[in-house]
Amino acid sequence: MRTPGEPLTVDPGELHQTAGQLDTHASGFGAAYQAAQARAGKVALGSGLASAGLPGMLAAWAADATRYGAQFAKHAKGHRDAADAYVRTDTHGAGTIDDAVPRS
């Protein structure tokens, strides 16, 4: 853990690795959701309020799953974008330092 005043160090490779892990989690979540949705869609509750409420519950569940999937994708993209920004900044900074070195 960083202490106050210590410089922040960022490893773009770790950001890309975390983005990949988020993609993996999203894929696993999506597969588990699809399997659960398929099983829930086959449920026969008979008549009454429970039966009438099932389609609405499944629709809400589908909307939640879509939202969660989008969040996984958003966070993975954010990690990749941050990694790319750090690399661009470091490259530009290195070029600026090289330009400041007096030439003989």
The first five atom37 places (N, CA, C, CB, O) and aatype in JSON, in Angstrom:
{
  "aatype": [12, 1, 16, 14, 7, 6, 14, 10, 16, 19, 3, 14, 7, 6, 10, 8, 5, 16, 0, 7, 5, 10, 3, 16, 8, 0, 15, 7, 13, 7, 0, 0, 18, 5, 0, 0, 5, 0, 1, 0, 7, 11, 19, 0, 10, 7, 15, 7, 10, 0, 15, 0, 7, 10, 14, 7, 12, 10, 0, 0, 17, 0, 0, 3, 0, 16, 1, 18, 7, 0, 5, 13, 0, 11, 8, 0, 11, 7, 8, 1, 3, 0, 0, 3, 0, 18, 19, 1, 16, 3, 16, 8, 7, 0, 7, 16, 9, 3, 3, 0, 19, 14, 1, 15],
  "atom_mask": [
    [1, 1, 1, 1, 1],
    [1, 1, 1, 1, 1],
    [1, 1, 1, 1, 1],
    [1, 1, 1, 1, 1],
    [1, 1, 1, 0, 1],
    [1, 1, 1, 1, 1],
    [1, 1, 1, 1, 1],
    [1, 1, 1, 1, 1],
    [1, 1, 1, 1, 1],
    [1, 1, 1, 1, 1],
    [1, 1, 1, 1, 1],
    [1, 1, 1, 1, 1],
    [1, 1, 1, 0, 1],
    [1, 1, 1, 1, 1],
    [1, 1, 1, 1, 1],
    [1, 1, 1, 1, 1],
    [1, 1, 1, 1, 1],
    [1, 1, 1, 1, 1],
    [1, 1, 1, 1, 1],
    [1, 1, 1, 0, 1],
    [1, 1, 1, 1, 1],
    [1, 1, 1, 1, 1],
    [1, 1, 1, 1, 1],
    [1, 1, 1, 1, 1],
    [1, 1, 1, 1, 1],
    [1, 1, 1, 1, 1],
    [1, 1, 1, 1, 1],
    [1, 1, 1, 0, 1],
    [1, 1, 1, 1, 1],
    [1, 1, 1, 0, 1],
    [1, 1, 1, 1, 1],
    [1, 1, 1, 1, 1],
    [1, 1, 1, 1, 1],
    [1, 1, 1, 1, 1],
    [1, 1, 1, 1, 1],
    [1, 1, 1, 1, 1],
    [1, 1, 1, 1, 1],
    [1, 1, 1, 1, 1],
    [1, 1, 1, 1, 1],
    [1, 1, 1, 1, 1],
    [1, 1, 1, 0, 1],
    [1, 1, 1, 1, 1],
    [1, 1, 1, 1, 1],
    [1, 1, 1, 1, 1],
    [1, 1, 1, 1, 1],
    [1, 1, 1, 0, 1],
    [1, 1, 1, 1, 1],
    [1, 1, 1, 0, 1],
    [1, 1, 1, 1, 1],
    [1, 1, 1, 1, 1],
    [1, 1, 1, 1, 1],
    [1, 1, 1, 1, 1],
    [1, 1, 1, 0, 1],
    [1, 1, 1, 1, 1],
    [1, 1, 1, 1, 1],
    [1, 1, 1, 0, 1],
    [1, 1, 1, 1, 1],
    [1, 1, 1, 1, 1],
    [1, 1, 1, 1, 1],
    [1, 1, 1, 1, 1],
    [1, 1, 1, 1, 1],
    [1, 1, 1, 1, 1],
    [1, 1, 1, 1, 1],
    [1, 1, 1, 1, 1],
    [1, 1, 1, 1, 1],
    [1, 1, 1, 1, 1],
    [1, 1, 1, 1, 1],
    [1, 1, 1, 1, 1],
    [1, 1, 1, 0, 1],
    [1, 1, 1, 1, 1],
    [1, 1, 1, 1, 1],
    [1, 1, 1, 1, 1],
    [1, 1, 1, 1, 1],
    [1, 1, 1, 1, 1],
    [1, 1, 1, 1, 1],
    [1, 1, 1, 1, 1],
    [1, 1, 1, 1, 1],
    [1, 1, 1, 0, 1],
    [1, 1, 1, 1, 1],
    [1, 1, 1, 1, 1],
    [1, 1, 1, 1, 1],
    [1, 1, 1, 1, 1],
    [1, 1, 1, 1, 1],
    [1, 1, 1, 1, 1],
    [1, 1, 1, 1, 1],
    [1, 1, 1, 1, 1],
    [1, 1, 1, 1, 1],
    [1, 1, 1, 1, 1],
    [1, 1, 1, 1, 1],
    [1, 1, 1, 1, 1],
    [1, 1, 1, 1, 1],
    [1, 1, 1, 1, 1],
    [1, 1, 1, 0, 1],
    [1, 1, 1, 1, 1],
    [1, 1, 1, 0, 1],
    [1, 1, 1, 1, 1],
    [1, 1, 1, 1, 1],
    [1, 1, 1, 1, 1],
    [1, 1, 1, 1, 1],
    [1, 1, 1, 1, 1],
    [1, 1, 1, 1, 1],
    [1, 1, 1, 1, 1],
    [1, 1, 1, 1, 1],
    [1, 1, 1, 1, 1]
  ],
  "atom_positions": [
    [[0.84, -1.18, 0.0], [0.0, 0.0, 0.0], [0.88, 1.24, 0.0], [-0.95, 0.0, 1.21], [1.93, 1.28, 0.64]],
    [[0.45, 2.23, -0.72], [1.18, 3.48, -0.83], [1.09, 4.29, 0.45], [0.67, 4.29, -2.01], [0.06, 4.3, 1.12]],
    [[2.17, 4.98, 0.77], [2.15, 5.91, 1.9], [2.06, 7.32, 1.34], [3.41, 5.74, 2.81], [2.48, 7.57, 0.21]],
    [[1.53, 8.26, 2.12], [1.43, 9.64, 1.63], [2.8, 10.17, 1.21], [0.82, 10.55, 2.71], [3.8, 9.93, 1.89]],
    [[2.84, 10.87, 0.11], [4.08, 11.44, -0.4], [4.87, 10.51, -1.3], [0.0, 0.0, 0.0], [5.79, 10.94, -1.99]],
    [[4.52, 9.24, -1.29], [5.22, 8.27, -2.15], [4.69, 8.42, -3.58], [5.02, 6.8, -1.63], [3.49, 8.57, -3.78]],
    [[5.58, 8.38, -4.57], [5.11, 8.55, -5.95], [4.19, 7.39, -6.37], [6.29, 8.65, -6.91], [4.38, 6.24, -5.96]],
    [[3.23, 7.72, -7.17], [2.3, 6.73, -7.71], [2.98, 6.02, -8.87], [0.96, 7.38, -8.16], [3.5, 6.66, -9.78]],
    [[2.97, 4.7, -8.84], [3.5, 3.93, -9.97], [2.37, 3.11, -10.56], [4.68, 3.02, -9.53], [1.56, 2.53, -9.83]],
    [[2.32, 3.07, -11.86], [1.27, 2.35, -12.56], [1.91, 1.39, -13.55], [0.3, 3.33, -13.29], [2.84, 1.75, -14.27]],
    [[1.4, 0.17, -13.56], [1.88, -0.83, -14.51], [0.77, -1.05, -15.54], [2.28, -2.18, -13.79], [-0.23, -1.71, -15.23]],
    [[0.91, -0.51, -16.75], [-0.12, -0.69, -17.76], [-0.44, -2.17, -18.03], [0.31, -0.03, -19.05], [-1.58, -2.51, -18.34]],
    [[0.56, -3.03, -17.9], [0.31, -4.47, -18.08], [-0.69, -5.0, -17.07], [0.0, 0.0, 0.0], [-1.53, -5.83, -17.39]],
    [[-0.58, -4.52, -15.83], [-1.53, -4.95, -14.79], [-2.93, -4.43, -15.09], [-1.08, -4.46, -13.41], [-3.92, -5.12, -14.84]],
    [[-3.02, -3.21, -15.63], [-4.33, -2.69, -16.01], [-4.95, -3.53, -17.11], [-4.21, -1.22, -16.46], [-6.14, -3.83, -17.07]],
    [[-4.14, -3.91, -18.1], [-4.65, -4.78, -19.18], [-5.03, -6.16, -18.63], [-3.59, -4.93, -20.3], [-6.03, -6.74, -19.05]],
    [[-4.25, -6.67, -17.69], [-4.56, -7.97, -17.09], [-5.88, -7.89, -16.33], [-3.42, -8.41, -16.14], [-6.71, -8.8, -16.43]],
    [[-6.08, -6.83, -15.58], [-7.33, -6.66, -14.84], [-8.51, -6.54, -15.8], [-7.26, -5.43, -13.93], [-9.58, -7.08, -15.54]],
    [[-8.31, -5.84, -16.91], [-9.37, -5.73, -17.92], [-9.74, -7.11, -18.45], [-8.93, -4.8, -19.07], [-10.92, -7.41, -18.64]],
    [[-8.74, -7.94, -18.69], [-9.0, -9.31, -19.14], [-9.77, -10.11, -18.1], [0.0, 0.0, 0.0], [-10.65, -10.9, -18.44]],
    [[-9.42, -9.92, -16.83], [-10.14, -10.61, -15.76], [-11.59, -10.15, -15.7], [-9.44, -10.38, -14.4], [-12.49, -10.95, -15.48]],
    [[-11.81, -8.85, -15.89], [-13.18, -8.34, -15.91], [-13.96, -8.96, -17.08], [-13.19, -6.81, -16.02], [-15.13, -9.31, -16.93]],
    [[-13.31, -9.09, -18.24], [-13.96, -9.74, -19.38], [-14.31, -11.19, -19.05], [-13.04, -9.69, -20.62], [-15.39, -11.67, -19.42]],
    [[-13.41, -11.88, -18.36], [-13.66, -13.27, -17.97], [-14.83, -13.36, -17.01], [-12.4, -13.89, -17.34], [-15.69, -14.23, -17.14]],
    [[-14.86, -12.45, -16.04], [-15.98, -12.43, -15.09], [-17.29, -12.14, -15.81], [-15.73, -11.37, -13.98], [-18.32, -12.75, -15.51]],
    [[-17.25, -11.22, -16.75], [-18.46, -10.89, -17.51], [-18.95, -12.1, -18.29], [-18.2, -9.72, -18.46], [-20.15, -12.37, -18.34]],
    [[-18.03, -12.81, -18.89], [-18.4, -14.0, -19.66], [-19.01, -15.07, -18.75], [-17.17, -14.57, -20.39], [-20.03, -15.67, -19.08]],
    [[-18.38, -15.29, -17.6], [-18.91, -16.26, -16.64], [-20.27, -15.85, -16.12], [0.0, 0.0, 0.0], [-21.17, -16.67, -15.97]],
    [[-20.41, -14.57, -15.82], [-21.69, -14.05, -15.35], [-22.76, -14.25, -16.42], [-21.58, -12.56, -14.98], [-23.87, -14.71, -16.13]],
    [[-22.42, -13.9, -17.67], [-23.39, -14.05, -18.76], [-23.81, -15.49, -18.97], [0.0, 0.0, 0.0], [-24.99, -15.76, -19.18]],
    [[-22.86, -16.41, -18.91], [-23.19, -17.83, -19.08], [-24.06, -18.34, -17.94], [-21.9, -18.67, -19.18], [-25.03, -19.07, -18.17]],
    [[-23.72, -17.96, -16.71], [-24.52, -18.39, -15.56], [-25.92, -17.79, -15.62], [-23.83, -17.98, -14.24], [-26.9, -18.45, -15.3]],
    [[-26.01, -16.53, -16.04], [-27.31, -15.89, -16.17], [-28.15, -16.61, -17.22], [-27.15, -14.41, -16.54], [-29.33, -16.9, -16.99]],
    [[-27.56, -16.9, -18.39], [-28.3, -17.57, -19.45], [-28.82, -18.93, -18.99], [-27.42, -17.74, -20.69], [-29.96, -19.29, -19.28]],
    [[-27.98, -19.67, -18.27], [-28.41, -20.99, -17.78], [-29.55, -20.85, -16.78], [-27.22, -21.73, -17.14], [-30.53, -21.59, -16.84]],
    [[-29.41, -19.9, -15.86], [-30.47, -19.7, -14.86], [-31.75, -19.2, -15.52], [-30.0, -18.69, -13.79], [-32.85, -19.63, -15.15]],
    [[-31.63, -18.31, -16.49], [-32.8, -17.78, -17.19], [-33.51, -18.91, -17.95], [-32.39, -16.66, -18.17], [-34.74, -18.95, -17.96]],
    [[-32.75, -19.8, -18.56], [-33.35, -20.92, -19.29], [-34.12, -21.83, -18.33], [-32.26, -21.72, -20.03], [-35.22, -22.27, -18.64]],
    [[-33.52, -22.11, -17.17], [-34.22, -22.95, -16.18], [-35.46, -22.24, -15.63], [-33.27, -23.31, -15.02], [-36.51, -22.86, -15.49]],
    [[-35.33, -20.96, -15.34], [-36.46, -20.21, -14.78], [-37.59, -20.09, -15.79], [-36.01, -18.81, -14.32], [-38.77, -20.09, -15.41]],
    [[-37.25, -19.98, -17.06], [-38.27, -19.86, -18.09], [-39.1, -21.11, -18.27], [0.0, 0.0, 0.0], [-40.18, -21.07, -18.85]],
    [[-38.61, -22.24, -17.76], [-39.33, -23.51, -17.89], [-40.19, -23.81, -16.67], [-38.34, -24.64, -18.1], [-40.89, -24.83, -16.64]],
    [[-40.15, -22.94, -15.68], [-40.9, -23.16, -14.45], [-42.39, -23.03, -14.72], [-40.46, -22.17, -13.34], [-42.83, -22.1, -15.4]],
    [[-43.16, -23.95, -14.19], [-44.62, -23.9, -14.28], [-45.16, -23.7, -12.87], [-45.21, -25.19, -14.95], [-45.11, -24.61, -12.05]],
    [[-45.67, -22.52, -12.61], [-46.16, -22.21, -11.27], [-47.66, -22.41, -11.14], [-45.82, -20.79, -10.91], [-48.21, -22.2, -10.06]],
    [[-48.31, -22.81, -12.19], [-49.75, -22.98, -12.12], [-50.44, -21.64, -12.34], [0.0, 0.0, 0.0], [-49.94, -20.78, -13.07]],
    [[-51.57, -21.49, -11.71], [-52.31, -20.24, -11.88], [-52.1, -19.36, -10.66], [-53.82, -20.51, -12.12], [-51.52, -19.79, -9.66]],
    [[-52.57, -18.16, -10.74], [-52.48, -17.27, -9.6], [-51.45, -16.18, -9.77], [0.0, 0.0, 0.0], [-50.89, -15.98, -10.85]],
    [[-51.21, -15.48, -8.68], [-50.32, -14.32, -8.71], [-48.88, -14.69, -9.04], [-50.36, -13.62, -7.38], [-48.2, -13.96, -9.76]],
    [[-48.41, -15.82, -8.51], [-47.03, -16.23, -8.77], [-46.82, -16.46, -10.26], [-46.67, -17.5, -7.98], [-45.83, -16.01, -10.83]],
    [[-47.74, -17.14, -10.87], [-47.65, -17.42, -12.3], [-47.73, -16.13, -13.11], [-48.75, -18.38, -12.74], [-47.01, -15.95, -14.09]],
    [[-48.6, -15.23, -12.69], [-48.75, -13.96, -13.4], [-47.52, -13.08, -13.24], [-50.0, -13.23, -12.91], [-47.2, -12.3, -14.13]],
    [[-46.84, -13.18, -12.12], [-45.69, -12.33, -11.85], [-44.39, -12.81, -12.46], [0.0, 0.0, 0.0], [-43.44, -12.03, -12.59]],
    [[-44.33, -14.1, -12.83], [-43.08, -14.66, -13.35], [-42.54, -13.93, -14.59], [-43.28, -16.11, -13.67], [-41.35, -13.62, -14.62]],
    [[-43.36, -13.66, -15.6], [-42.81, -12.97, -16.78], [-42.2, -11.6, -16.44], [-43.91, -12.78, -17.82], [-41.16, -11.24, -16.98]],
    [[-42.84, -10.87, -15.56], [-42.3, -9.57, -15.15], [-40.99, -9.71, -14.42], [0.0, 0.0, 0.0], [-40.07, -8.92, -14.61]],
    [[-40.91, -10.74, -13.56], [-39.68, -10.97, -12.82], [-38.55, -11.34, -13.77], [-39.88, -12.08, -11.76], [-37.42, -10.85, -13.64]],
    [[-38.85, -12.2, -14.73], [-37.82, -12.61, -15.7], [-37.38, -11.43, -16.57], [-38.35, -13.74, -16.58], [-36.2, -11.32, -16.91]],
    [[-38.32, -10.56, -16.94], [-37.96, -9.38, -17.73], [-37.07, -8.43, -16.93], [-39.24, -8.64, -18.2], [-36.09, -7.9, -17.46]],
    [[-37.4, -8.23, -15.66], [-36.56, -7.37, -14.81], [-35.18, -7.98, -14.63], [-37.23, -7.15, -13.42], [-34.17, -7.27, -14.64]],
    [[-35.15, -9.28, -14.48], [-33.88, -9.99, -14.32], [-33.03, -9.84, -15.58], [-34.13, -11.5, -14.0], [-31.82, -9.66, -15.5]],
    [[-33.66, -9.92, -16.74], [-32.94, -9.76, -18.01], [-32.38, -8.34, -18.12], [-33.87, -10.06, -19.2], [-31.25, -8.15, -18.57]],
    [[-33.16, -7.35, -17.71], [-32.69, -5.96, -17.75], [-31.5, -5.78, -16.81], [-33.83, -4.98, -17.36], [-30.53, -5.1, -17.15]],
    [[-31.57, -6.38, -15.62], [-30.45, -6.3, -14.67], [-29.2, -6.95, -15.26], [-30.82, -6.98, -13.33], [-28.11, -6.4, -15.16]],
    [[-29.37, -8.11, -15.87], [-28.22, -8.82, -16.45], [-27.57, -7.99, -17.56], [-28.66, -10.19, -17.0], [-26.35, -7.95, -17.66]],
    [[-28.38, -7.34, -18.36], [-27.86, -6.48, -19.42], [-27.08, -5.32, -18.82], [-29.0, -5.95, -20.32], [-25.99, -4.97, -19.29]],
    [[-27.64, -4.72, -17.77], [-26.97, -3.6, -17.11], [-25.65, -4.04, -16.48], [-27.88, -2.99, -16.03], [-24.64, -3.34, -16.59]],
    [[-25.65, -5.2, -15.82], [-24.42, -5.7, -15.19], [-23.36, -6.01, -16.25], [-24.71, -6.95, -14.35], [-22.18, -5.72, -16.07]],
    [[-23.79, -6.61, -17.35], [-22.86, -6.91, -18.44], [-22.24, -5.64, -19.0], [0.0, 0.0, 0.0], [-21.04, -5.6, -19.29]],
    [[-23.05, -4.6, -19.14], [-22.54, -3.32, -19.63], [-21.55, -2.72, -18.64], [-23.7, -2.34, -19.89], [-20.56, -2.1, -19.05]],
    [[-21.79, -2.89, -17.35], [-20.86, -2.37, -16.34], [-19.52, -3.1, -16.4], [-21.47, -2.51, -14.93], [-18.47, -2.47, -16.32]],
    [[-19.56, -4.42, -16.55], [-18.3, -5.17, -16.71], [-17.52, -4.62, -17.9], [-18.59, -6.69, -16.89], [-16.32, -4.35, -17.8]],
    [[-18.2, -4.46, -19.03], [-17.55, -3.98, -20.25], [-17.0, -2.56, -20.06], [-18.53, -4.01, -21.43], [-15.9, -2.25, -20.51]],
    [[-17.78, -1.71, -19.4], [-17.35, -0.33, -19.15], [-16.08, -0.29, -18.3], [-18.47, 0.47, -18.46], [-15.15, 0.45, -18.6]],
    [[-16.05, -1.09, -17.25], [-14.88, -1.1, -16.37], [-13.65, -1.69, -17.08], [-15.18, -1.9, -15.09], [-12.54, -1.19, -16.91]],
    [[-13.85, -2.74, -17.87], [-12.73, -3.32, -18.62], [-12.18, -2.29, -19.6], [-13.18, -4.6, -19.37], [-10.96, -2.12, -19.72]],
    [[-13.07, -1.6, -20.31], [-12.63, -0.56, -21.25], [-11.9, 0.56, -20.52], [-13.83, 0.01, -22.04], [-10.89, 1.06, -21.0]],
    [[-12.39, 0.95, -19.36], [-11.74, 1.99, -18.57], [-10.32, 1.61, -18.18], [0.0, 0.0, 0.0], [-9.42, 2.44, -18.23]],
    [[-10.13, 0.35, -17.81], [-8.78, -0.12, -17.47], [-7.87, -0.08, -18.7], [-8.84, -1.56, -16.89], [-6.71, 0.34, -18.61]],
    [[-8.39, -0.52, -19.84], [-7.58, -0.5, -21.07], [-7.25, 0.94, -21.49], [-8.32, -1.23, -22.21], [-6.12, 1.24, -21.87]],
    [[-8.25, 1.81, -21.41], [-8.03, 3.21, -21.78], [-7.0, 3.85, -20.86], [-9.35, 3.99, -21.73], [-6.14, 4.61, -21.31]],
    [[-7.08, 3.55, -19.56], [-6.12, 4.11, -18.6], [-4.71, 3.61, -18.91], [-6.51, 3.75, -17.15], [-3.75, 4.38, -18.9]],
    [[-4.59, 2.33, -19.19], [-3.27, 1.77, -19.52], [-2.69, 2.46, -20.75], [-3.36, 0.24, -19.76], [-1.52, 2.83, -20.77]],
    [[-3.52, 2.62, -21.77], [-3.06, 3.28, -23.0], [-2.66, 4.73, -22.73], [-4.16, 3.22, -24.08], [-1.68, 5.22, -23.28]],
    [[-3.43, 5.42, -21.89], [-3.11, 6.81, -21.56], [-1.79, 6.91, -20.81], [-4.24, 7.43, -20.72], [-1.0, 7.82, -21.06]],
    [[-1.54, 5.98, -19.88], [-0.27, 6.0, -19.16], [0.9, 5.77, -20.11], [-0.26, 4.93, -18.05], [1.94, 6.43, -20.0]],
    [[0.73, 4.85, -21.05], [1.81, 4.58, -22.02], [2.06, 5.81, -22.89], [1.44, 3.35, -22.91], [3.21, 6.19, -23.11]],
    [[0.98, 6.45, -23.37], [1.14, 7.66, -24.19], [1.84, 8.76, -23.4], [-0.23, 8.16, -24.69], [2.74, 9.43, -23.91]],
    [[1.43, 8.95, -22.15], [2.03, 9.99, -21.31], [3.5, 9.71, -21.06], [1.28, 10.11, -19.97], [4.34, 10.6, -21.16]],
    [[3.81, 8.45, -20.74], [5.21, 8.1, -20.51], [6.05, 8.28, -21.77], [5.32, 6.65, -20.01], [7.18, 8.75, -21.7]],
    [[5.5, 7.9, -22.91], [6.23, 8.04, -24.17], [6.48, 9.52, -24.47], [5.44, 7.39, -25.32], [7.58, 9.9, -24.86]],
    [[5.45, 10.33, -24.29], [5.6, 11.77, -24.52], [6.6, 12.36, -23.54], [4.23, 12.49, -24.4], [7.46, 13.16, -23.93]],
    [[6.5, 11.98, -22.27], [7.43, 12.49, -21.26], [8.86, 12.1, -21.56], [0.0, 0.0, 0.0], [9.78, 12.9, -21.4]],
    [[9.06, 10.87, -22.01], [10.41, 10.42, -22.35], [10.96, 11.23, -23.52], [10.41, 8.91, -22.69], [12.13, 11.59, -23.54]],
    [[10.11, 11.5, -24.49], [10.53, 12.3, -25.64], [10.9, 13.72, -25.22], [0.0, 0.0, 0.0], [11.87, 14.29, -25.72]],
    [[10.13, 14.27, -24.31], [10.4, 15.63, -23.82], [11.73, 15.67, -23.07], [9.26, 16.11, -22.91], [12.5, 16.62, -23.22]],
    [[11.99, 14.65, -22.28], [13.26, 14.58, -21.55], [14.42, 14.45, -22.53], [13.27, 13.38, -20.56], [15.44, 15.13, -22.4]],
    [[14.24, 13.58, -23.53], [15.3, 13.41, -24.54], [15.57, 14.72, -25.28], [14.91, 12.31, -25.55], [16.72, 15.04, -25.59]],
    [[14.51, 15.48, -25.56], [14.68, 16.75, -26.27], [15.41, 17.79, -25.41], [13.31, 17.3, -26.7], [16.05, 18.7, -25.95]],
    [[15.31, 17.66, -24.1], [15.93, 18.63, -23.19], [17.41, 18.36, -22.98], [15.22, 18.63, -21.86], [18.14, 19.22, -22.48]],
    [[17.87, 17.17, -23.35], [19.28, 16.83, -23.15], [20.12, 17.59, -24.16], [19.51, 15.28, -23.29], [19.86, 17.52, -25.37]],
    [[21.14, 18.34, -23.68], [21.98, 19.1, -24.62], [22.74, 18.15, -25.55], [22.97, 20.0, -23.85], [23.25, 17.11, -25.12]],
    [[22.82, 18.51, -26.78], [23.54, 17.71, -27.78], [24.94, 18.3, -27.95], [22.77, 17.69, -29.16], [25.1, 19.52, -27.96]],
    [[25.93, 17.45, -28.07], [27.3, 17.94, -28.25], [27.6, 18.21, -29.7], [28.31, 16.94, -27.71], [28.71, 18.62, -30.04]]
  ]
}
